[in-house]
Amino acid sequence: MTVLGFPCNQFGAQEPGTNEEILEFAHSQYDANFEIFGKIEVNGDGACELYRLLKAEQPKEDGNPDIAWNFTKFLVDGEGQVLVRYEPQVSPQDIGADIAARLNG
């Protein structure tokens, strides 16, 4: 399993720093031990291609593809298939249980 992080400043200006500042903050405050990429946009005309794909494959339950807030998560299999979209309130522990169930199922 690989976790990838994509900082975005489109939600309440929570990521105003440089990529280096964001990386340092994630490591020092949250002990983030996964790959963190440069800041991107996830909504609107400037949305990066990855998030265009993720949102198209797994829109919210109401059909709206836009990301509503930071920490929206997607589970993608080894073939690149977008399996599940998790809204911000879903914890990493819950996702871990889901991954384990899929691997053992």
Summary of the structure (lengths in Angstrom):
residues: 105
radius of gyration: 14.1
end to end distance: 16.1
largest distance: 41.8
contacts: 229
relative contact order: 0.14
helix: 32%
strand: 14%
